[in-house]
Amino acid sequence: MNEKTEYQYRENQSRSGCADLFPSDLPPGNKFTDGSLAAYSLARFQFKYVNKISILVLLIRMLPPFAAVIPIFLIMKHLELLDTRLGLIIAHTTFNLPFVVWMMREFILSLPLEIEEAGMMDGLTRLQAFYKLLLPLLKSSLVAVSIFCVIFSWSEFRLAFLLTQTEAKTMPVAIAELSWQQASVAGTAIIIPIFLFAICVQKYLIRGLTFGAIKN
């Protein structure tokens, strides 16, 4: 590998690493803002077809990403979002958001309704009761769900391979272009950030996964 080729390789790897941070970091933010509110609506409001909508959300998450890559590719091409971080973030959010909605709905259902009613009797609106009373109780659950979303976005290959070329290429796509020796080293290296992240939030993960398992 000559000097010019090595420089281009390092530049592409650095760009890939930065691009990989965006789809794994930004989507959880907007997913939890929108997903938590949607989950709260499905858990607390009784309206027509609420159960069918909940099942539809779950079915969307069960859809394999590979089954939707062609429609997503055509949409991104029409919107001129191919090989952009925004396009990749939208694609990942499409599959992670239903997971957030379904999981958070189950966590919210495990909380007693009296908590919100007591807050609203003290003058809080329903939205204020959600943010000030329920969200602090759901902190562990949010962390647990975020871990799964980050892992999916960090290691996802098919969507990134189809939607990116150079500018928004993620680490899994860049690793696929390496030799076996380089891919082994790089594959081990990209596990480290997720491994450290999981260690730091391990107590929240266990608490979040067991949240609501036992009810009084």
C-alpha positions in Angstrom: 0.0 0.0 0.0 1.6 3.3 -1.1 1.5 6.5 0.8 -1.4 8.0 -1.3 -3.5 4.8 -1.0 -2.9 4.6 2.7 -3.9 8.2 3.2 -7.1 7.7 1.3 -7.8 4.5 3.2 -7.4 6.3 6.6 -9.5 9.2 5.4 -12.3 6.8 4.3 -12.1 4.9 7.6 -12.3 8.1 9.6 -15.2 9.4 7.5 -16.9 6.0 8.0 -16.5 6.1 11.7 -18.0 9.6 11.9 -20.9 8.6 9.7 -21.5 5.6 11.9 -21.8 7.8 14.9 -24.7 9.8 13.4 -27.2 7.0 12.6 -26.5 5.4 16.0 -26.6 8.5 18.1 -29.2 10.9 16.5 -32.1 8.5 15.9 -32.5 7.5 19.5 -33.1 11.2 20.3 -36.0 11.7 17.9 -37.3 8.2 18.3 -37.7 8.6 22.1 -39.4 12.0 21.7 -41.9 10.8 19.1 -42.0 7.1 20.2 -42.6 7.8 23.9 -45.5 10.2 23.0 -47.0 7.7 20.6 -46.6 4.9 23.1 -48.3 7.0 25.8 -51.2 7.7 23.4 -51.7 4.0 22.7 -51.4 3.0 26.4 -53.6 5.7 28.0 -56.2 6.8 25.4 -59.1 4.5 24.5 -60.2 5.2 21.0 -61.4 3.1 18.1 -58.9 0.6 16.6 -56.3 1.3 19.3 -55.4 -2.3 19.6 -55.3 -2.8 15.9 -53.0 0.2 15.6 -50.7 -1.3 18.3 -50.6 -4.6 16.4 -49.8 -2.7 13.1 -46.9 -1.0 14.8 -45.5 -4.4 15.9 -46.0 -5.8 12.4 -44.0 -2.9 10.9 -41.1 -3.8 13.2 -41.4 -7.5 12.3 -40.9 -6.6 8.6 -37.4 -7.6 7.6 -35.4 -4.5 6.5 -34.2 -6.3 3.4 -37.9 -6.5 2.3 -38.1 -2.7 2.2 -34.7 -1.7 0.8 -35.9 -1.2 -2.8 -38.8 1.1 -1.9 -36.5 3.0 0.6 -33.8 3.3 -2.1 -36.3 4.7 -4.7 -37.7 7.2 -2.1 -34.2 8.4 -1.1 -33.2 8.7 -4.7 -36.3 10.8 -5.5 -35.6 13.0 -2.5 -31.8 13.2 -3.4 -30.9 11.7 0.0 -28.7 8.9 -1.2 -25.2 8.8 0.4 -26.2 11.4 3.0 -26.4 11.0 6.8 -29.9 12.4 6.8 -31.1 9.7 4.5 -29.5 7.0 6.6 -30.9 8.4 9.8 -34.4 8.4 8.3 -34.0 4.8 7.1 -32.9 3.6 10.6 -35.6 5.6 12.3 -38.2 3.9 10.1 -37.4 0.5 11.6 -36.4 1.6 15.1 -39.4 3.8 15.9 -42.0 1.0 15.9 -39.8 -1.0 18.3 -39.6 2.0 20.7 -43.3 2.6 20.5 -44.2 -1.0 21.2 -41.7 -1.5 24.1 -42.5 1.9 25.7 -46.2 1.1 25.5 -45.8 -2.0 27.5 -43.7 -0.2 30.1 -46.3 2.6 30.4 -49.1 0.1 30.8 -47.2 -1.4 33.8 -47.4 2.0 35.6 -50.5 2.7 37.7 -52.9 5.3 36.2 -53.3 6.9 39.7 -49.9 8.6 39.3 -51.0 10.8 36.5 -54.4 11.3 38.0 -52.8 12.6 41.2 -50.6 15.0 39.2 -53.5 16.3 37.2 -55.5 16.9 40.4 -52.6 19.1 41.5 -53.0 21.2 38.4 -50.7 19.5 35.9 -51.8 19.0 32.4 -51.7 15.5 30.9 -48.6 16.4 29.0 -46.9 17.8 32.1 -47.8 14.7 34.1 -46.2 12.6 31.4 -42.9 14.5 31.4 -42.7 15.3 35.1 -44.1 12.1 36.6 -43.9 9.2 34.2 -40.7 9.9 32.3 -38.5 9.9 35.5 -40.0 6.5 36.4 -39.3 5.2 32.9 -35.7 6.3 32.8 -34.4 2.7 33.2 -36.8 1.5 30.5 -35.6 4.3 28.1 -32.0 3.3 28.6 -32.8 -0.4 28.0 -34.6 0.4 24.7 -31.9 2.8 23.6 -29.3 0.1 23.9 -31.1 -2.1 21.4 -31.7 0.8 19.0 -28.0 1.9 19.2 -26.8 -1.7 18.6 -29.1 -2.0 15.6 -28.0 1.3 14.0 -24.3 0.7 14.8 -24.1 -2.8 13.3 -26.8 -2.5 10.5 -25.3 -3.4 7.1 -28.0 -3.8 4.3 -29.5 -0.4 4.4 -26.1 1.3 4.8 -24.7 -0.7 1.9 -27.6 0.3 -0.4 -28.0 3.9 0.6 -24.4 5.0 1.0 -21.3 5.1 -1.2 -18.5 7.3 0.2 -19.8 10.4 2.1 -22.1 8.6 4.6 -20.5 5.1 4.6 -20.7 3.4 7.9 -18.1 1.1 9.5 -19.8 -2.2 8.6 -19.8 -1.2 5.0 -16.2 0.0 5.1 -15.1 -3.3 6.8 -16.7 -5.3 4.0 -14.2 -3.7 1.5 -11.2 -4.8 3.6 -9.1 -8.0 3.4 -9.8 -10.7 5.9 -7.0 -9.7 8.2 -8.0 -6.1 8.2 -11.7 -6.9 8.6 -10.9 -9.1 11.6 -9.1 -6.2 13.4 -11.7 -3.6 12.4 -14.6 -5.9 13.4 -13.1 -6.3 16.8 -12.5 -2.6 17.1 -16.0 -1.4 16.4 -17.4 -3.7 19.1 -15.5 -1.8 21.8 -17.7 1.4 21.9 -20.9 -0.6 22.2 -19.3 -2.9 24.8 -18.2 0.1 26.9 -21.6 1.7 26.5 -23.3 -1.4 27.6 -21.1 -1.7 30.7 -21.8 1.9 31.7 -25.6 1.4 31.5 -25.7 -2.2 32.7 -27.6 -1.5 35.8 -30.2 0.5 33.9 -30.5 -2.3 31.3 -31.2 -4.9 33.9 -33.7 -2.7 35.7 -35.4 -1.6 32.5 -35.8 -5.2 31.2 -37.3 -6.4 34.5 -39.5 -3.2 34.9 -43.1 -4.2 35.3 -42.4 -7.9 35.6 -43.9 -7.9 39.1 -47.1 -5.9 39.9 -48.6 -5.3 43.2 
